[in-house]
Amino acid sequence: MQHLAPEHVEVKICRADELAQRRGLTSELDEMWSYVGKKAEPRWLWHAIDHYSGTVLAYVFGRRQDTVFLELQDLLAPFGITRFYTDGWGAYERHLPPERHVVGKQYTQKIESKHINLRTRIKRLVRRTICFSKTTTMHDLVIGLFINRYEFGVTI
């Protein structure tokens, strides 16, 4: 085994956020459904988290349509994300550049875990429940307030 002389070793010290910026931010994207009023009226929560820390980056509510995904993509633009991990649903395939898009359930474990936590804590997101929202406004407000409180630490 060779030993390196100290003059041949270069050390760079930087802050964690600077290191993340250098290596590029990676994100997991996914969507989860619930309903408003009746199951025939699904409401989707689209969200993105940081792949390494699990921090929620952005979220939007709407139908399971490309236009709603494009809203989420606009919210993610300032982050400069270099790689997206998804489950391969059509909107991701159509709107994410193939060189920055990785499909596979093995890369979306953190966001799937977030889904379980959300469904456990917010009964409106449970699939078989008697607790549901009657209006989309209340649905979005309740879930949005929860995410803002527990993910961002913001009390409103």
N, C-alpha and C positions, 0 to 999 in steps of 0.2 A: 504494500500500500504506500502510495506516495504522500509526502507531506508538502503542503504549500507554504511557501515563504510569505510572511505578512505583506510584503510589498506587492505580491501578486493577487491579493484579495481586495476586492472593492465592496464596500458596504454602503447601502443607501438606506437611510432612515426616513420614513414618511408616516404621516397620519393614516389611520385606517380608511377614512373617507377618500383620501387621495389615492390610496392603493386600489380601492374599489373603482375609482374613476379610471385608473390606468388599465386595470384588467377588463373593465367594461361591465356594466350592470346586466345581469341576467334575470329574467322574469318568468314566472309560471302564470299562465292564463287559463281560466276555466269559467264555467257558468253553472248556476244551480237554479232549479225552478221551485216555485211555490205557486199559489194561486190566490186570486182575489174574488171573493164571492162564491165561486164554484170552480170546479176543476176544469171546466171548459174554457176558463179565462186564465191561462198561465201567466205568471209574471216571473221574469228571469233576472237574477242578480249576476252580472258579469263583473269579475274582479281580477286584479293582477297583484301578485305578491313578489317580493324580492326572493330569488331562488336560494340565496345563502342564509339570510336572516329570517325570512318568513314574514317580514313587515308588509302590510298592505300598502300598495302604491296608489291604486285608484280603483274606483268601482262605479258602475252605472246600473240603472234599472231599465227594463223594457222587454220587448218581445225577443224571441230567438231569431233575430234577423241581422243581416249585414250592417244595416244602418246603425244599430245599437252598438255593434262591435266597433264600428268606425268612430263613434263617440268615445269609447274607451281608448282606442288607439290615439285619438287626439289628446286625451288627458295624459297618456304615457309619453308623448313626443318629447317634452322637456327633459325627461330622464336620460335620454340617449341610450336606450337599451340596445345591447349588441346581440343578444340571443333570447329567443322566446321558446319556452317549453309548453306544449299543449297536448291535448288528447287527439288532435287531428280532425276536429269538426270542420265542416266546409268553409265557414267564414274565415277561419285561420288560414286554411289552404289558399283561399282566394286573395287575401289581403296582406299576408306577411311574406316578405321576401324569402324564397326557399333557402338561401345561404345563411339566413339568421333564424330559421324556424326548425326546431327539433320536435318530432312527434314521438310520444311514448309515455305510457303510464308510469314507467320507472322514474321519470323526471318530474312528475306532477304529484308526488306523494305529500309534500307540505300543503299544497292547496287543497287536496282532498281531505287532509286532516282538518284544515280550517272549516271545510264544509261540515264535517262531523261535529265540530265544536259549535258552529252556528246553529245547526239543527238541534243540538242538545240544549242550548241556552235560549233560543228563540222558538217558541212553540208554533209560530206562524209559518215556519219553514219545515216543520215536520210533515211528512206526506200523509199520514193517517192521524188527523186531529180534528177536534171540534173548535179549535181556536184558529180563526182566520180573519183577515181584514175584509171589510165590506167595500172599501174604496182604495184605489191605487195610491192616493195621497197618503192615507194612514199607513198603508203597507210600506211604502218607501220611507216615510218618516220614522217609523218604529225601527226598522232594520238599519237605516242610515244613522240614527241616533246611537244605536248599539255599537255599530262599527266605529263611529267617531269617538265614543267613550272608551271602548276597550282596546282599540287598535291605535288610535292617535292620542288618547289621553285627554281629549277635548270634552269638557262638559258644556252643554249648551242650555 
